[in-house]
Amino acid sequence: MKLLKRTTQILAVILIVSITQSCGSSKEQIADEQLSSFMLGGIYFFNGYGGVDEVKKMMSDAGYTSDEELVSGYKEILEFPFETSQKSGIKNMFRTMWDVTDKASLLSTIEDLKTRDYKYKSWDYARIVNNACMGYAAEYLSKEEVIEIIKEVLPLAREKYENWDVYYTDFNLGRVEWNSEDPDGAAFKTLSENITKGEKSIYNILPLHTKAE
């Protein structure tokens, strides 16, 4: 009986220590609503930078290691990734692919994507963010207008999707339905499967759903 009592006491101490260590080691979740909004279209920006490995290298080369540093680094490359120096090419792309020629037609296109009934809505949400960012570079939208537009999309994505993995799986399904023969299809499929992978992925540092919701 004494041995059993002693064993029980030891187990109780181990349990208390384990719980204490667990609580002490858990880190406070970082939140950045603006960056999270831009991350809805991040797959396009990652593709433009050359893919997941190239983006990771950019962060590594910059010396970013902590979550706070990585958030700062990703803000630099994901928020407003297009420059006004690209205005001519972006305007041409808007005209030929979207029939967008000015601010009004761009806003109309964004509203259509936002409100249309479609089963793969992440495909629409990602394009809203991408088009809004390009709209800034084309000088159709101000930075404040872009932030306001994509800020309204984040809660819609949170309502529909459990996490970033589900979001980007759905995105790829929408892209394939749009054009199964797209020459960039394989690259986007790989991105959709790997963009959230790794402890230092911004998509793990800033999960789609936060504790503050």
Secondary structure as the mmCIF struct_conf table of DSSP 4:
data_model
#
loop_
_struct_conf.conf_type_id
_struct_conf.id
_struct_conf.beg_label_comp_id
_struct_conf.beg_label_asym_id
_struct_conf.beg_label_seq_id
_struct_conf.end_label_comp_id
_struct_conf.end_label_asym_id
_struct_conf.end_label_seq_id
HELX_RH_AL_P HELX_RH_AL_P1 LYS A 2 SER A 25
HELX_LH_PP_P HELX_LH_PP_P1 SER A 26 ILE A 30
HELX_RH_AL_P HELX_RH_AL_P2 GLU A 33 MET A 39
TURN_TY1_P TURN_TY1_P1 LEU A 40 GLY A 41
HELX_RH_AL_P HELX_RH_AL_P3 GLY A 42 TYR A 49
TURN_TY1_P TURN_TY1_P2 GLY A 50 GLY A 50
BEND BEND1 GLY A 51 GLY A 51
HELX_RH_AL_P HELX_RH_AL_P4 VAL A 52 ASP A 61
TURN_TY1_P TURN_TY1_P3 ALA A 62 GLY A 63
BEND BEND2 SER A 66 SER A 66
HELX_RH_AL_P HELX_RH_AL_P5 ASP A 67 LEU A 78
BEND BEND3 GLU A 79 PHE A 80
BEND BEND4 PHE A 82 PHE A 82
HELX_RH_3T_P HELX_RH_3T_P1 THR A 84 GLN A 86
HELX_RH_AL_P HELX_RH_AL_P6 LYS A 87 MET A 93
HELX_RH_PI_P HELX_RH_PI_P1 PHE A 94 TRP A 98
BEND BEND5 ASP A 102 ASP A 102
HELX_RH_AL_P HELX_RH_AL_P7 LYS A 103 THR A 115
BEND BEND6 ARG A 116 ARG A 116
BEND BEND7 LYS A 119 LYS A 119
HELX_RH_AL_P HELX_RH_AL_P8 LYS A 121 ALA A 137
TURN_TY1_P TURN_TY1_P4 ALA A 138 GLU A 139
BEND BEND8 TYR A 140 LEU A 141
HELX_RH_AL_P HELX_RH_AL_P9 LYS A 143 LYS A 151
TURN_TY1_P TURN_TY1_P5 GLU A 152 VAL A 153
HELX_RH_AL_P HELX_RH_AL_P10 LEU A 154 LYS A 160
BEND BEND9 GLU A 162 ASN A 163
HELX_RH_AL_P HELX_RH_AL_P11 TRP A 164 TRP A 178
TURN_TY1_P TURN_TY1_P6 SER A 180 GLU A 181
TURN_TY1_P TURN_TY1_P7 PRO A 183 ASP A 184
HELX_RH_AL_P HELX_RH_AL_P12 GLY A 185 ASN A 194
TURN_TY1_P TURN_TY1_P8 ILE A 195 THR A 196
BEND BEND10 GLY A 198 GLY A 198
TURN_TY1_P TURN_TY1_P9 GLU A 199 LYS A 200
HELX_RH_AL_P HELX_RH_AL_P13 ILE A 202 ILE A 205
BEND BEND11 LEU A 206 LEU A 206
BEND BEND12 LEU A 208 HIS A 209
TURN_TY1_P TURN_TY1_P10 LYS A 211 ALA A 212
#
